[in-house]
């Protein structure tokens, strides 16, 4: 399995998503960021780091997640090479005007290279208008943040692109502090198991979508 995480907008959640998938599923990581966070906890034999102008090598049957930064252009061979070889491209978008515009433009560009796109609606937070309680659990598909992102993707690009919710959580900081995935953190602490169960379930839903679409 090869998965690219890409948006031209910074701070959308690319690196936390890529890192959690890699640690959760024991994937290798490929990145084109000059200053990346992976040297401290991803072994050298599981990390490919290169410049934006270089192409990612064909990694064969190796499971890998590409954490991609920058803009697609004729010189951004790292991005296009990763997109072409990926089974899926995850585009994180949060409910802020500049991120929505950048995310939609990113999807339009990705479609030239790969049509297997999944949008992850990131940084979801409850508002007073949200009624999230359904059958005893939080239904983040009903949140205003999620609905705005879903609407924009459906109206501007295609309603066929799945949009998966991912709530705001401090657990993403803990991934880097403790160098463990969300599930690994939950296995070590009953309190973490309780506090992070919702966001862990959201990642499980993303994994299930990818497995169904395989």
C-alpha positions as CSV (number, residue, x, y, z in Angstrom):
1,X,0.0,0.0,0.0
2,X,1.2,3.5,-0.9
3,X,-0.5,6.5,0.4
4,X,0.2,10.2,-0.3
5,X,-0.8,12.9,2.2
6,X,-0.8,16.2,0.4
7,X,-2.1,19.7,0.4
8,X,-0.5,22.9,-0.8
9,X,-1.7,24.6,2.3
10,X,0.5,24.3,5.4
11,X,-0.8,23.4,8.9
12,X,-3.7,21.4,7.5
13,X,-2.6,18.2,9.3
14,X,-0.4,16.4,6.7
15,X,2.4,15.4,9.0
16,X,0.4,14.2,12.0
17,X,-1.8,12.1,9.7
18,X,1.2,10.6,7.9
19,X,3.1,10.0,11.1
20,X,0.1,8.2,12.8
21,X,-0.5,6.0,9.8
22,X,3.2,5.1,9.6
23,X,3.5,4.2,13.3
24,X,0.1,2.5,13.4
25,X,0.7,0.3,10.4
26,X,4.5,0.1,10.4
27,X,4.8,1.9,7.1
28,X,7.9,3.6,5.8
29,X,7.8,7.3,5.3
30,X,8.8,9.4,2.3
31,X,9.1,13.2,2.6
32,X,10.2,16.1,0.4
33,X,10.5,18.5,3.3
34,X,14.0,19.9,3.9
35,X,13.4,20.3,7.6
36,X,11.3,17.4,8.7
37,X,10.5,15.8,12.1
38,X,11.3,12.1,11.3
39,X,15.1,11.8,11.9
40,X,14.5,11.3,15.7
41,X,12.2,8.3,15.6
42,X,11.9,6.8,12.1
43,X,14.8,4.4,11.4
44,X,17.0,5.2,8.4
45,X,15.9,2.0,6.6
46,X,12.3,3.2,6.8
47,X,12.8,6.8,5.7
48,X,13.2,8.4,2.3
49,X,13.9,12.1,2.4
50,X,14.7,14.1,-0.7
51,X,14.5,17.5,-2.4
52,X,11.3,18.7,-4.1
53,X,13.0,18.5,-7.5
54,X,14.0,14.8,-7.1
55,X,11.7,11.9,-7.9
56,X,10.8,9.3,-5.3
57,X,12.3,5.9,-6.4
58,X,10.0,3.0,-7.2
59,X,9.8,1.2,-3.9
60,X,8.1,-1.9,-5.2
61,X,5.9,-3.7,-2.7
62,X,7.0,-1.7,0.3
63,X,4.2,-0.1,2.3
64,X,4.9,3.7,2.5
65,X,3.2,6.9,3.3
66,X,4.4,10.1,1.5
67,X,4.3,13.3,3.5
68,X,4.4,15.9,0.8
69,X,4.9,19.7,1.0
70,X,5.1,22.4,-1.6
71,X,3.3,23.2,-4.8
72,X,2.9,21.0,-7.8
73,X,4.9,22.4,-10.7
74,X,7.1,21.2,-13.5
75,X,10.1,21.1,-11.0
76,X,8.2,19.4,-8.2
77,X,9.0,15.9,-9.3
78,X,8.9,14.6,-5.7
79,X,5.2,15.4,-5.5
80,X,4.1,14.1,-8.9
81,X,6.2,10.9,-8.6
82,X,4.6,10.1,-5.3
83,X,1.1,10.9,-6.5
84,X,1.5,8.7,-9.6
85,X,2.6,5.6,-7.6
86,X,0.1,6.0,-4.7
87,X,-2.9,3.8,-4.2
88,X,-4.7,6.7,-2.5
89,X,-4.1,10.4,-1.9
90,X,-5.4,11.9,1.3
91,X,-6.0,15.7,1.2
92,X,-6.5,17.3,4.7
93,X,-8.7,20.4,4.7
94,X,-9.9,22.4,7.7
95,X,-12.8,24.9,7.8
96,X,-11.0,28.1,7.1
97,X,-11.3,30.1,3.8
98,X,-7.7,30.0,2.7
99,X,-7.4,26.3,3.5
100,X,-10.7,25.5,1.7
101,X,-9.5,27.3,-1.4
102,X,-6.0,25.7,-1.3
103,X,-7.5,22.3,-0.7
104,X,-9.9,22.5,-3.6
105,X,-7.1,23.7,-5.9
106,X,-4.9,20.9,-4.6
107,X,-7.6,18.3,-5.5
108,X,-7.9,19.7,-9.0
109,X,-4.2,19.4,-9.5
110,X,-4.0,15.9,-8.0
111,X,-6.7,14.6,-10.4
112,X,-4.2,15.0,-13.3
113,X,-2.1,12.3,-11.7
114,X,-4.4,10.2,-9.4
115,X,-8.2,10.0,-9.0
116,X,-8.2,7.9,-5.8
117,X,-8.7,10.9,-3.5
118,X,-9.9,10.9,0.1
119,X,-10.5,14.3,1.9
120,X,-10.0,14.3,5.6
121,X,-11.8,17.2,7.3
122,X,-9.3,18.2,10.0
123,X,-9.4,20.3,13.2
124,X,-13.1,19.7,13.7
125,X,-14.4,21.4,16.8
126,X,-17.9,21.6,18.4
127,X,-19.8,24.9,18.2
128,X,-23.0,26.0,19.9
129,X,-24.9,25.3,16.7
130,X,-23.7,21.7,16.5
131,X,-25.9,18.8,17.7
132,X,-23.4,16.0,17.8
133,X,-25.0,13.5,20.1
134,X,-26.5,10.6,18.1
135,X,-27.1,7.1,19.5
136,X,-24.9,7.9,22.5
137,X,-21.8,8.9,20.5
138,X,-20.5,12.1,18.8
139,X,-21.6,12.3,15.1
140,X,-18.9,14.6,13.6
141,X,-20.6,14.4,10.2
142,X,-23.2,16.7,11.7
143,X,-20.7,19.4,12.8
144,X,-20.8,22.7,11.0
145,X,-17.1,22.5,10.2
146,X,-17.5,19.1,8.5
147,X,-20.6,20.0,6.6
148,X,-19.0,23.2,5.2
149,X,-16.0,21.2,3.9
150,X,-18.2,18.4,2.5
151,X,-20.3,21.0,0.8
152,X,-17.4,22.7,-0.8
153,X,-15.8,19.5,-2.1
154,X,-19.2,18.2,-3.5
155,X,-20.1,21.5,-5.2
156,X,-16.7,22.5,-6.5
157,X,-15.1,19.2,-7.3
158,X,-17.3,16.0,-7.0
159,X,-19.8,14.5,-4.6
160,X,-18.1,11.1,-5.3
161,X,-15.0,12.1,-3.3
162,X,-15.3,10.7,0.3
163,X,-14.9,13.2,3.1
164,X,-13.9,11.7,6.5
165,X,-14.1,13.6,9.8
166,X,-11.1,14.0,12.1
167,X,-11.6,16.1,15.3
168,X,-9.2,18.5,16.8
169,X,-7.2,16.7,19.5
170,X,-4.0,17.4,21.6
171,X,-3.1,13.7,20.9
172,X,-1.4,14.9,17.7
173,X,1.2,16.7,19.8
174,X,1.7,13.6,21.9
175,X,2.4,11.5,18.8
176,X,5.6,13.5,18.3
177,X,6.5,14.0,22.0
178,X,6.3,10.2,22.7
179,X,7.0,8.9,19.2
180,X,4.0,6.6,19.3
181,X,0.8,6.3,17.4
182,X,-2.6,7.1,18.9
183,X,-3.4,3.4,19.5
184,X,0.1,2.8,21.0
185,X,-0.5,5.6,23.4
186,X,-3.9,4.2,24.3
187,X,-2.4,0.8,25.0
188,X,-0.1,2.3,27.6
189,X,-2.7,4.3,29.6
190,X,-6.3,3.8,30.6
191,X,-6.8,7.6,30.7
192,X,-5.4,7.9,27.1
193,X,-7.6,5.0,26.1
194,X,-10.6,6.9,27.2
195,X,-9.6,10.4,26.0
196,X,-8.4,9.3,22.5
197,X,-11.0,6.7,21.6
198,X,-13.0,9.0,19.4
199,X,-10.1,10.2,17.2
200,X,-8.8,6.6,17.1
201,X,-12.2,5.5,15.8
202,X,-12.0,8.1,13.1
203,X,-8.6,6.8,11.9
204,X,-10.1,3.3,11.9
205,X,-12.9,4.5,9.6
206,X,-10.3,5.9,7.2
207,X,-8.5,2.6,7.3
208,X,-11.7,0.7,6.6
209,X,-12.5,3.0,3.7
210,X,-9.1,2.3,2.1
211,X,-9.5,-1.5,2.6
212,X,-13.0,-1.5,1.1
213,X,-11.8,0.5,-1.9
214,X,-8.7,-1.8,-2.5
